[in-house]
Amino acid sequence: MTQTHESDVTTLRAAIEAARAAPSIHNTQPWRWQPSHDGQTLHLYADRSRQLEVEDPEGRLLIESCGTALHHARLALAAAGWRFDVQRLPDNNQPDLLAMITLTGHGDPDEHARVLLDAASRRHTDRRPVTDRPPDQPALDAVVAAVTAEDTRLYLLRRDQVVEIAAAMAAADIIEVSDEAHRAEIARWVGGERRDATGIPANAVPEHAPQTQVPGRYFGSPGTLPIGHGHDDAAVYGILHGDNDAPLDWLRAGEALSAGWLTATTRGLSLLPISAVVEVLPARLALRRLLSGLGNPYLAVRLGYPDAEAPAPPATPRLTADEVTES
Ligand SMILES: Cc1cc2nc3c(=O)[nH]c(=O)nc-3n(C[C@H](O)[C@H](O)[C@H](O)COP(=O)(O)O)c2cc1C
């Protein structure tokens, strides 16, 4: 190792900083970092205090969210030329220790990682309808390849299959909205006065339900994000899936989501995650049937081109690096 101890500590700090931009379910940011004092190792823990107990009792979306943060941290290290190993779920006795990154050396900066890291600062969740220009095949291929490189698969639905996911979403919505505890949890995380830099502010939630092939999720009261009257007819829907359905797969799915989403951003495509369909068992089973039983669904996504004339969707707040770091 040629770098000094001090610069390694700074390196880990920069990775934690970069991971702040990662997307997370309802912007819960359910991660906690612990850099080692010698600056060689960075531990990623799930922060259960920010788990959605009603919507996500198993913690699959929490772990997927931590996976997006892990991928962002990896990008920051690779873009700065660091070589490193990642051990995922390294200790059976510590299930909340999701990953351990160990620096192994330094070389040339990874140009592709730099491009994706650059996209991370422009990436936002856009819940407005997309334009009527269908996604270009090369752009879709690039997103699928980015997901595949993270040991996860992305199945893009044929047009006649979208109705199935719309029906699954409607069923999930009925089950979730009829649950008072779910409504109360949403009210704690979406809209209104935010008690800290977590949750989804009202200005990121559409002022009324957009016209979409697959209905949007329940967010309680309408937000203040202006939306046009367009329909997302040209959007392509997909399902992130894989062979197994355990924490390691959810972590990899989160890394894949980040890789696919940032790749989409570099291609001018917006990607919208749709998670209600995996939160509720009957809907998850419907998605499994859509995959002909060949995979376990981790998340649905919508891909399409945003309206270039409309202002960019607002940035959501983030906790500071200190607030998500343990010494
Ligand atoms: C695992 C996961 C699931 C998500 N599910 C949804 C969803 O169902 N609907 C939605 O509108 N946004 C969803 N999001 C987007 C988050 O709400 C968003 O990332 C967060 O509010 C931070 O905002 P930003 O992406 O604009 O930075 C999801 C994000 C992740 C990582």
The ligand as a Gaussian input file, in Angstrom:
#p B3LYP/6-31G(d) Opt

LIG

0 1
 C      -35.739000      -0.216000      -2.600000
 C      -36.448000       1.053000      -3.031000
 C      -37.823000       1.048000      -3.239000
 C      -38.481000       2.212000      -3.648000
 N      -39.833000       2.168000      -3.913000
 C      -40.460000       3.265000      -4.396000
 C      -41.840000       3.213000      -4.765000
 O      -42.498000       2.185000      -4.670000
 N      -42.412000       4.345000      -5.256000
 C      -41.718000       5.518000      -5.370000
 O      -42.306000       6.499000      -5.811000
 N      -40.410000       5.601000      -5.030000
 C      -39.767000       4.502000      -4.559000
 N      -38.427000       4.562000      -4.236000
 C      -37.692000       5.829000      -4.390000
 C      -37.450000       6.508000      -3.031000
 O      -38.636000       7.037000      -2.514000
 C      -36.393000       7.594000      -3.218000
 O      -35.184000       6.991000      -3.597000
 C      -36.129000       8.415000      -1.972000
 O      -37.288000       9.134000      -1.609000
 C      -34.968000       9.398000      -2.168000
 O      -35.243000      10.287000      -3.223000
 P      -34.326000      10.386000      -4.521000
 O      -34.359000       9.025000      -5.181000
 O      -34.979000      11.423000      -5.367000
 O      -32.934000      10.724000      -4.092000
 C      -37.745000       3.419000      -3.815000
 C      -36.353000       3.409000      -3.610000
 C      -35.704000       2.249000      -3.223000
 C      -34.212000       2.254000      -3.029000

